[in-house]
Amino acid sequence: MKSVTLLGATGSIGTSTLDIIRRHRNEYKLHGIVANSSVDRTIEIIKEFKPQRVALADPIACRKLHEELKKQNLYVDVLEGPAGCEKLSGDGASEIVVAAIVGAAGLKPILSAVKTGCIVALANKESLVMSGKIFFNEAKKYGAKILPVDSEHSAIFQCLPYELQTNLGFCDLKKANVSKILLTGSGGPFRDTPLAELPAVTPKQAVAHPVWSMGPKISVDSATMMNKGLEFIEARYLFNATDDDIKVVIHPQSVIHSMVAYTDGAVMSQMGQPDMRTPIAVAMGFPERIESGVAPLDFEKLGELTFRSPDYERYPCLKLAMQASVSGQGATTALNAANEIAVDAFLKEKIRYTDIAVVVEKVLNTFGSPELHSVDEVLSADSQSRDIAREAVKELANG
């Protein structure tokens, strides 16, 4: 049996991963889980999957978990706070670590897992947006294998030859005769909304994704297409690509998850239901295919598939992300930090939907793009950018 540690166990990716484990109880066992503050859901997971270790990032929630476990006569090793999450992630007891913590909070736990030389099923795009080459140099140093879980990057991965799949971060696209990576995105819930109406968009509207079921932060990122911008940067590092190697295409139906064009004119695409269990199963089972619980497409009922180019006036966050990608690691770290602060402020109704891009642009212009050579420098840049973003939010809220 393969032992699995699940980072971000109570979120949507975590729930889908647990369903894969549930379907393959003879092949996988859950060693440990990391979550933020959801005590009730954590206890449910402990009862069903009986992990040996649990870590909660929120110390108050962790103390409550201790109390509830004692009441219910449940026994599990509980680790507390961010340090506990890092310790569990890097304890070396699992062959597979599924990394599904959302945002910059996932970087240090994931790097702790990388240092154990395990398979990292990566669903946290922000870790690559922030650390890029530093991340993959660490993976190479410790012999860790990185496999993508984001549906788009999994699709690209599945369309590449085996020799590239097993050398992510350092693969040679040109040698494999890849001419273009086509990164698809739904365009979110506002792809046809008149531009004049976008400033009045509410958080409730923004989190109502037309196709995928995701958490609030990722749903807002999908609406602004910042998610696609972050994925553009992630794809650069995963597949050792240049900015010119990647093109973003809006595909509202979300049936084709991404494509790879080759120099002979062939375009390989990966198609399927918009269900994250497929890419999770691909990563956990690689190089084999395992059952995921997702039904195959019924082409007779599929209907039409449409495509369009992104409108940067509608999606300024996408443009900012692509510009940051060209500028370098300092800019992409600042971009991610600014976006996390701005989206949180929007969800709390402190700023307007269209102000998200305003905050991000202000941070990029203020912080610039210094070269970053270590994880400590990345975290420092992240912290500085967040401070700038908070000031920008205050100015907009008071303006």
KALIN-V257942 format. One record per backbone hydrogen bond with DSSP energy under -1.0 kcal/mol. NH is the residue of the N-H (numbers start at 0). CO is the residue of the C=O. If there is no record, write none. Layout:
nh=[NH,NH]
co=[CO,CO]
This chain:
nh=[1,3,4,5,6,7,8,10,14,15,16,17,18,19,20,21,22,23,26,27,28,30,31,32,33,34,38,41,42,43,44,45,46,47,48,49,51,52,53,54,55,56,57,61,62,63,64,65,66,67,68,69,70,71,73,76,78,80,83,84,85,86,87,88,89,90,94,95,96,97,98,99,105,106,109,110,111,112,113,114,115,116,118,119,120,121,121,122,128,129,130,131,133,135,136,137,138,139,140,141,143,144,146,148,153,154,155,156,157,158,159,163,164,165,166,168,169,175,176,177,178,179,180,181,182,184,196,197,199,200,205,206,208,218,219,220,221,222,223,224,226,228,229,230,231,232,233,234,235,236,237,238,240,245,246,248,249,250,253,256,258,259,260,261,262,264,267,269,271,274,277,279,280,281,282,283,284,285,287,300,307,314,318,319,320,321,322,323,324,325,326,327,331,332,333,334,335,336,337,338,339,340,341,342,343,344,345,346,347,348,349,355,358,359,360,361,362,363,364,365,366,367,377,378,379,380,381,382,383,384,385,386,387,388,389,390,391,392,393,394,395,396,397]
co=[26,28,95,31,97,33,33,7,10,11,12,13,14,15,16,17,18,20,23,23,1,3,3,52,5,54,36,37,38,39,40,41,42,43,44,45,30,30,76,32,78,34,35,57,58,59,60,61,62,63,64,65,66,67,68,51,53,55,79,80,81,82,83,84,85,87,2,2,118,4,120,6,102,103,105,106,107,108,109,110,112,113,94,144,96,119,146,98,124,125,126,127,130,131,132,133,134,135,136,137,138,117,119,121,149,150,151,152,153,154,156,160,160,161,163,237,166,171,173,172,260,260,244,258,246,248,193,194,196,197,201,202,206,214,215,216,217,218,219,220,220,224,225,226,227,228,229,230,231,232,233,234,235,242,180,182,307,184,250,269,181,267,179,265,176,261,259,257,254,272,274,275,276,277,278,279,280,281,284,297,249,310,314,315,316,317,318,319,320,321,322,323,327,328,329,330,331,332,333,334,335,336,337,338,339,340,341,342,343,345,344,352,354,355,356,357,358,359,360,361,362,363,373,374,375,376,377,378,379,380,381,382,383,384,385,386,387,388,389,390,391,392,393]
